[in-house]
């Protein structure tokens, strides 16, 4: 009888543990999914930036003077950093 009680207690603990781990697993899957979405968004932004920069470079090849070393270059763009005035 005592052995049955001990086994029932152990099964109950294992079930609770399983439920907790299952919930953690679901949260981890949600986190992975949201991080994958963010990675795709960042890749898209990176690709757009690279294309924009290549477009700027091509404009420089067509008669517009290219950016000279020491100039402000991209300093006037609002890219999240400190603005130079």
Secondary structure, 3 states (H helix, E strand, C coil): CHHHHHHHHHHHHHHHHHHHHHHHHHHHHHHHHHHHHHHHHHHHHHHHHHHHHHHHHHHHHCCCCCCCCCCCCCCCCCCCCCCCC
